Amino acid sequence: MELDKPYYAVIFSSLRTEGDDGYGQMAQEMEELAQQQPGFLGVESARDGLGITVSYWESLEAIANWKANMDHRQAQRNGIKKWYSWYKVRICRVEREYEFNK
């Protein structure tokens, strides 16, 4: 994914509680909703015990608007209530990137 620099990355690291309890459906819905938000650039995610999802945004304003989205806010409340035992959010400005691809 080649993006114009600079852009922003929101890094969401988490540990899940046991069971799904609607998490899979919510995660899919939130990704689809994020893709519709102005300023959304992309997302990458991995989970092997520790889950890490990185979403990419054009601006800090776009990130703030996503955080304030009512459906996203409800998902955040559900996450605290039933899906996560721990999480941390980091917001970073990406000024440079490189990759290897064989």
C-alpha positions in Angstrom: 0.0 0.0 0.0 1.8 3.2 -1.2 0.3 6.3 0.4 1.2 10.0 0.0 3.3 11.2 2.9 2.8 12.3 5.5 -0.2 10.4 6.7 -1.3 9.1 10.1 -1.5 5.6 11.6 -3.8 4.6 14.4 -2.3 1.5 16.1 -4.8 -0.5 18.1 -3.2 -3.3 20.2 -5.5 -5.5 22.2 -6.0 -8.7 24.2 -9.5 -10.3 23.8 -11.7 -11.9 26.3 -12.9 -15.5 25.8 -15.5 -16.2 23.2 -16.8 -14.2 20.2 -20.0 -12.7 21.7 -20.7 -10.8 18.5 -17.1 -9.5 18.1 -16.5 -10.9 14.6 -19.6 -9.3 13.2 -18.8 -6.0 14.9 -15.2 -6.0 13.6 -16.4 -6.6 10.0 -19.0 -3.8 10.3 -16.5 -1.4 11.8 -14.0 -2.0 9.0 -16.7 -1.5 6.4 -17.9 1.7 8.1 -14.3 3.1 8.5 -13.8 2.6 4.7 -16.7 5.0 4.1 -15.2 7.7 6.3 -13.6 10.8 4.7 -9.9 10.6 5.1 -9.7 6.8 5.5 -6.7 5.3 3.6 -6.6 1.6 4.5 -6.3 -1.0 7.3 -4.1 -3.9 8.2 -4.8 -6.4 11.0 -3.3 -9.5 12.7 -4.2 -11.5 15.7 -2.2 -14.3 17.4 -3.0 -13.8 21.0 -2.1 -10.1 20.8 -4.2 -8.4 18.2 -2.9 -5.4 16.3 -5.0 -3.4 13.9 -3.4 -0.4 12.1 -5.7 2.0 10.3 -4.3 4.8 8.0 -5.8 8.3 7.8 -5.1 11.5 5.9 -5.3 13.8 8.9 -5.8 14.0 12.7 -9.2 15.6 11.9 -10.2 12.4 10.0 -9.1 10.3 13.0 -11.1 12.5 15.4 -14.2 12.3 13.2 -13.9 8.5 13.1 -13.5 8.3 16.9 -16.7 10.4 17.3 -18.8 8.3 14.9 -21.8 7.1 16.8 -21.7 3.5 15.6 -17.9 3.4 16.3 -18.5 4.9 19.8 -21.1 2.1 20.5 -18.5 -0.5 19.4 -15.9 1.1 21.7 -18.3 0.8 24.7 -19.0 -2.8 23.8 -15.3 -3.5 23.6 -14.7 -2.2 27.1 -17.7 -4.0 28.4 -17.3 -7.5 26.8 -14.6 -7.9 24.1 -11.3 -6.7 25.5 -9.3 -7.4 28.6 -6.8 -4.7 27.6 -6.1 -2.4 24.8 -3.8 0.5 23.8 -4.2 3.1 21.0 -1.3 4.9 19.5 -1.6 7.7 16.9 1.5 8.3 14.8 2.5 10.5 11.9 4.1 8.5 9.1 6.8 10.5 7.3 8.8 7.7 5.6 8.2 4.1 4.7 9.9 1.3 2.8 9.1 -2.4 2.1 10.6 -5.6 0.7 8.6 -7.6 -1.7 10.0 -10.7 -3.4 
